[in-house]
Amino acid sequence: MDRNIEAVPAIEAFGRARGNRLRRYPSPERDGDRLYPLAAPTASPSFAIEDGDTIFAIGSCFARNVERALDAAGRRVVSREFELGEIGESLGEAANFFNKYSIHSVLNELGWALDRDSFPGADILYDTGGGRFSDAQLGMARLDFPIETILDFRHRYLDAMARVAEADVVIVTLGYVETWYDRKLQLYLNVAPPQAAVKAEPKRFEFRVLSYADVLDGLERLHALLLRHRAKPLKMLVTVSPVPLLATFRKMDVLVANAYSKSVQRAAIEEFVATREGVDYFPSYEFVTLSNPAVAWSRNDYRHVSPDLVNRIMSNVLDRYVARPRGAEAPAEMSLDALLSSMRMLARLDDHAALRDLARQQRDLVESSIDALMLEATAARRLGDLDGAHEVLLRAAELAPTRPDPVERLITLCRPLKRHEEARALCDRHARDFPEREAFRERLDWL
């Protein structure tokens, strides 16, 4: 039996094609800026995020990036509101115990949080010796506490997870399909079991690679769980983390293993969202993996997403779902943080023409920010437009009269423009307004 995600009459399909301005893959001659250097895939929202809506995010490490960006944008992110006691304070964020790397890890925590009687309690703790325990649902955290203290912490943690039932918007980020399974507990783990437990019971644990059907089944079970425990309608965004596997346990190249891991989850999500009201896919994965790697990744490791790109992605989420919901096709508006992030990335790529084009598109926002104006002025100068750079710097100096750098750059620019009288007047202003910057003035031996 066929399992088509869509099946529509041919006449309707041709009609869709005629009305879809984003139908054709970008080329250098047509919509190339939607792909390079910073990819800009477009989401089609089926719901709106209202101004007062609360947000709960769960999933792999990229979900933490989502939380931070939304929190910085002024959104209330209830998955960041928790009181975890002594153990939580000792772990901080470094242990990554909030990260859930597979669909089953998400299901475990939310299922236990919402159906507390299903929580296995101390059974999920592995004794690693010396009075220390490991909970393979909580990342690599090592728990050097009595079991009673750990269980108190565990219930506090589940209380935080239970906030998912009251959040207006739930964001789920899927990470990997390489998983570990405890045959004794019949339970998928979030990370590999500790070596001490494996050595003690060699047949207890299995390494498993999830299939398309596994991922889809997990998503369907998660959706049913949330609906069962909510009094308000569910608005749900599902994403795939762009962060690749650090290493694989399969007998293959990690590049191939990672391609399977991401693509099978992406495919399962496509079928999952197709038939469910209030559930959308947001293309965070495509934003990152289709962008120039020189700016997509931070730390030069090809794994951690640049904070600038995260800001750009979250600005797009808010723009599509808050400012212009339900598929509006006008050019995207940006937050100031996202604009500056995009301008910085373009500057790092030396794509000064694209940076100036972006500044023109977001003119009102640029004119409100001294940092945006300074970036635009640099781009103009790198493109050889000295007069254009001069005009932008004049506006920057007017916008931020207490900052010396616009005035100093104006003075420096006057030399190739042969505007010596203007330079001397600016020097007098500089001496009056910034007397402590004498070292700069002493370098102006050409005046």
C-alpha positions in Angstrom: 0.0 0.0 0.0 1.4 3.4 -0.9 2.1 5.8 1.9 2.3 9.2 0.2 2.8 12.3 2.2 0.7 14.2 -0.3 -1.6 13.1 -3.2 -3.3 16.0 -5.0 -4.9 16.2 -8.5 -2.5 17.2 -11.3 -4.4 20.5 -11.9 -3.9 21.5 -8.3 -0.2 20.7 -8.5 0.3 22.8 -11.6 -1.7 25.6 -9.9 0.6 25.4 -6.8 3.6 25.7 -9.1 2.3 28.8 -10.8 1.7 30.5 -7.4 5.0 29.5 -5.7 7.7 32.1 -6.2 10.1 30.0 -4.2 9.6 26.9 -6.4 12.9 27.0 -8.3 16.2 26.2 -6.8 18.4 29.3 -6.6 21.1 30.0 -9.1 23.7 32.8 -9.5 21.3 34.5 -11.9 18.1 34.0 -9.9 17.6 34.3 -6.1 21.3 33.3 -5.5 21.3 35.4 -2.3 18.8 33.0 -0.8 21.4 30.3 -0.8 24.9 31.9 -0.7 26.7 33.0 1.3 23.9 32.9 4.0 21.1 30.5 3.3 17.6 31.8 3.9 15.1 29.0 3.6 11.5 30.1 4.1 9.1 28.5 6.6 5.3 28.4 6.0 3.7 28.9 9.4 0.3 27.2 10.1 0.0 29.1 13.4 1.0 32.3 15.1 3.1 32.8 18.2 1.2 35.5 20.1 3.0 38.2 22.1 2.4 36.6 25.5 2.9 33.0 24.5 5.4 31.0 26.6 7.9 28.7 25.0 9.3 25.3 26.0 12.3 23.9 24.1 13.7 20.4 24.4 16.1 18.3 22.4 19.8 18.2 21.5 22.4 20.9 22.3 21.0 23.1 19.6 17.8 23.5 21.7 19.9 25.4 24.3 20.9 27.8 21.5 17.3 28.2 20.7 16.4 28.9 24.3 19.1 31.5 24.7 18.2 33.4 21.5 14.5 33.5 22.3 15.2 34.6 25.9 17.4 37.4 24.6 14.6 38.4 22.2 12.4 39.0 25.2 10.3 35.8 25.0 9.4 33.9 28.1 11.1 30.5 27.8 9.7 28.3 30.6 12.2 25.5 29.9 14.8 27.8 31.4 12.8 28.4 34.6 13.8 25.7 37.2 15.0 25.2 40.7 17.2 22.1 40.9 18.7 22.4 44.4 22.2 21.4 45.4 22.9 19.0 42.6 21.6 21.3 39.9 23.8 24.2 41.2 26.8 21.9 41.3 26.3 20.8 37.7 25.6 24.2 36.1 25.2 24.1 32.3 28.6 22.5 31.6 27.4 19.0 32.1 24.7 19.4 29.4 22.3 17.4 31.4 19.4 19.2 29.8 20.3 18.0 26.3 18.2 15.1 24.9 19.9 13.7 21.8 17.2 11.3 20.4 13.5 11.2 20.1 13.4 8.4 22.8 15.3 10.6 25.2 12.8 13.4 24.8 10.0 10.8 25.3 11.6 9.4 28.4 11.8 12.7 30.3 8.5 14.2 29.2 6.7 10.9 29.8 8.1 10.6 33.3 7.4 14.2 34.0 3.8 14.1 33.0 3.1 10.5 34.2 5.2 10.6 37.3 4.2 7.0 38.4 6.1 5.8 35.3 9.4 7.1 36.5 11.7 4.2 37.3 13.4 6.0 40.2 16.7 4.6 41.5 16.7 1.9 38.8 18.0 4.4 36.2 21.1 5.1 38.3 24.3 3.2 37.6 26.8 2.7 40.4 30.2 3.7 39.1 32.0 3.1 42.4 33.2 5.2 45.2 29.7 6.4 46.1 29.3 8.0 42.7 26.4 7.4 40.3 25.6 8.0 36.7 22.2 8.7 35.1 22.6 8.0 31.4 19.5 10.2 30.8 21.4 13.3 32.0 24.3 13.6 29.6 27.8 13.0 31.0 26.9 14.2 34.5 28.5 12.3 37.3 26.5 12.4 40.6 28.6 12.3 43.7 25.7 12.4 46.1 23.6 9.9 48.2 20.8 8.2 46.3 18.1 10.1 48.3 19.6 13.4 47.3 19.9 12.4 43.7 16.2 11.3 43.6 15.1 14.6 45.1 17.1 16.3 42.4 15.6 14.0 39.8 12.0 14.9 40.7 12.9 18.6 40.7 14.2 18.0 37.2 11.0 16.3 36.2 9.0 19.2 37.6 10.9 21.5 35.3 10.2 19.1 32.4 6.5 19.1 33.3 6.3 22.8 32.4 5.8 21.5 28.8 2.2 21.0 29.6 1.5 24.7 30.3 3.7 26.2 27.5 1.9 27.7 24.6 4.6 26.7 22.1 6.7 23.6 22.2 10.0 23.4 20.2 11.5 20.0 19.8 15.0 19.6 18.2 16.0 16.1 17.1 19.7 15.3 17.3 20.9 11.8 16.5 19.7 8.3 15.7 22.7 6.4 17.1 21.3 5.4 20.5 22.0 3.0 23.5 19.5 0.6 25.0 19.3 -1.0 28.4 17.8 -4.4 27.9 17.2 -5.0 31.6 15.1 -1.8 32.0 13.8 -1.9 28.4 14.8 1.7 28.1 16.6 3.9 25.6 19.4 5.9 27.1 20.4 9.4 26.3 24.1 8.8 26.2 26.3 5.7 26.3 26.2 3.7 29.5 29.2 4.0 31.8 32.0 1.6 31.1 31.8 0.2 34.7 28.2 -0.8 34.0 29.0 -2.4 30.7 31.9 -4.4 32.2 29.7 -5.6 35.1 26.9 -6.7 32.8 28.2 -7.1 29.2 24.9 -8.4 27.8 22.7 -5.7 29.4 23.3 -2.9 26.8 22.9 -2.6 23.1 23.9 0.0 20.6 21.0 0.7 18.3 20.5 2.8 15.1 17.0 4.1 14.7 15.1 3.6 11.5 12.6 6.0 9.8 9.8 4.0 11.4 11.4 4.3 14.8 11.7 8.1 14.6 8.2 8.6 13.2 6.7 6.3 15.9 8.5 8.3 18.5 7.2 11.6 17.2 3.6 10.3 17.1 3.9 9.0 20.7 5.3 12.4 21.8 2.4 14.2 20.1 -0.2 12.0 21.7 1.5 12.4 25.2 1.4 16.2 24.9 -2.2 16.3 23.8 -3.2 14.0 26.6 -1.8 16.3 29.3 -2.6 19.8 27.9 -5.7 22.0 28.5 -4.7 24.5 25.8 -4.1 23.9 22.1 -0.7 22.7 21.1 1.5 24.8 18.9 4.6 22.8 18.1 7.7 23.5 16.1 10.0 20.5 15.2 13.5 21.0 14.0 16.6 18.9 13.2 19.8 19.9 14.9 22.5 20.9 12.4 25.2 19.8 14.9 26.8 16.7 13.4 27.9 13.5 15.1 31.1 13.9 17.0 32.0 10.3 16.2 30.1 7.2 15.1 29.8 3.7 16.6 28.9 2.3 13.2 31.4 0.6 10.8 31.4 3.4 8.3 32.7 6.9 7.7 31.3 9.4 10.2 30.3 11.6 7.3 28.1 8.9 5.9 26.7 8.0 9.3 25.9 11.6 10.0 24.1 12.0 6.6 21.9 9.1 7.5 21.2 10.4 11.0 20.1 13.8 9.8 18.2 12.7 6.7 16.2 10.0 8.3 15.0 12.4 11.0 14.3 15.1 8.5 12.2 12.6 6.4 10.2 11.3 9.4 9.4 14.9 10.5 8.0 15.6 7.0 5.4 12.8 7.3 4.8 13.7 10.9 3.8 17.3 10.3 1.9 16.7 7.1 -1.2 15.4 8.9 -1.2 17.2 12.2 -2.8 20.6 12.9 -0.6 23.1 14.8 2.6 21.3 14.1 5.3 22.8 11.8 8.8 22.0 10.7 11.2 24.9 10.9 14.4 24.6 8.7 17.1 25.4 11.2 19.1 22.5 9.8 19.0 24.0 6.3 19.8 27.5 7.5 23.2 26.1 8.8 24.2 23.4 6.5 23.4 25.3 3.3 25.3 28.5 4.5 29.0 29.1 3.9 30.9 27.0 6.4 33.3 29.9 7.1 30.5 31.6 9.0 28.1 28.8 9.9 30.4 27.3 12.5 32.1 28.8 15.5 35.4 27.5 17.1 36.6 26.3 13.7 35.4 22.8 14.5 32.6 22.3 11.9 30.2 21.3 14.8 29.2 24.3 16.9 26.9 26.7 15.2 28.0 30.3 15.2 26.0 32.5 17.7 25.5 35.0 14.9 23.8 32.4 12.7 21.7 31.3 15.6 20.5 34.9 16.1 19.7 35.0 12.4 17.7 31.8 12.6 15.7 32.8 15.7 15.0 36.2 14.2 13.5 34.4 11.2 11.4 32.2 13.5 10.0 35.3 15.3 9.5 37.1 12.0 7.6 34.3 10.4 5.6 33.3 13.4 5.1 36.5 15.3 5.4 39.5 12.9 3.9 37.9 9.8 2.2 34.6 10.5 0.4 32.3 8.1 2.8 32.3 5.2 3.1 36.0 4.3 5.6 36.4 1.5 6.9 40.0 2.1 10.7 40.4 2.6 11.6 39.3 6.1 12.0 41.9 8.8 14.9 41.4 11.2 15.7 42.1 14.8 18.6 44.4 15.4 20.6 41.5 16.8 19.9 39.4 13.8 20.8 42.3 11.4 24.2 42.8 13.2 24.9 39.1 13.2 24.2 38.9 9.5 26.3 41.9 8.7 29.2 40.6 10.8 29.1 37.2 9.0 29.1 38.9 5.6 32.0 41.0 6.7 34.0 37.9 7.7 33.3 36.5 4.2 34.5 39.8 2.6 31.1 39.9 0.8 30.9 43.7 1.1 28.4 44.0 -1.7 25.9 41.7 0.0 26.5 43.6 3.2 25.5 46.9 1.6 22.5 45.3 -0.1 21.3 44.1 3.3 21.9 47.5 4.8 19.7 49.0 2.0 17.0 46.5 2.6 17.0 47.2 6.4 17.6 50.9 6.1 15.4 52.1 9.1 17.0 49.5 11.4 20.6 50.4 10.2 20.0 54.1 10.8 19.1 53.3 14.4 22.4 51.5 15.2 25.9 52.9 15.4 27.4 49.5 15.0 25.3 48.7 11.9 26.4 52.1 10.4 30.0 51.4 11.1 29.8 48.0 9.4 28.1 49.6 6.4 30.8 52.3 6.2 33.5 49.6 6.2 31.8 47.7 3.4 31.5 50.9 1.3 35.2 51.7 1.7 36.3 48.1 0.9 34.2 48.5 -2.3 36.0 51.7 -3.2 33.1 53.9 -2.6 34.8 56.5 -0.4 32.1 59.1 -0.8 29.5 56.6 0.3 31.6 55.6 3.3 32.0 59.3 4.2 28.2 59.8 4.1 27.5 56.9 6.4 30.2 57.9 8.9 28.7 61.4 9.1 25.4 59.8 10.1 27.2 57.5 12.6 29.0 60.5 14.2 25.7 62.3 14.5 23.9 59.3 16.0 26.6 58.6 18.6 28.4 61.9 19.4 30.1 60.3 22.5 31.9 57.7 20.5 35.3 58.7 19.0 35.6 56.0 16.3 33.2 57.5 13.7 35.0 60.9 13.9 38.4 59.2 13.8 37.4 57.2 10.7 36.0 60.3 9.1 39.3 62.1 9.6 41.3 59.2 8.2 38.9 59.0 5.2 39.4 62.7 4.4 43.0 62.0 3.3 42.2 59.9 0.2 39.2 62.2 -0.5 41.6 65.2 -0.3 39.3 67.0 2.1 42.0 68.6 4.3 40.0 71.5 5.5 37.2 69.2 6.7 39.9 67.0 8.4 41.3 69.9 10.3 37.8 70.9 11.5 37.1 67.3 12.6 40.5 67.3 14.4 39.4 70.4 16.4 36.2 68.6 17.3 38.1 65.5 18.2 40.4 67.5 20.5 37.4 69.2 22.2 35.2 66.1 22.6 37.9 63.4 23.2 40.9 65.1 24.7 42.1 61.7 26.1 42.6 60.4 22.5 45.7 62.5 21.9 47.6 59.6 20.6 45.3 59.4 17.6 45.8 63.0 16.8 49.6 62.8 17.0 49.6 60.2 14.2 48.0 62.7 11.8 51.3 63.9 10.4 49.7 64.6 7.0 47.6 67.5 8.3 
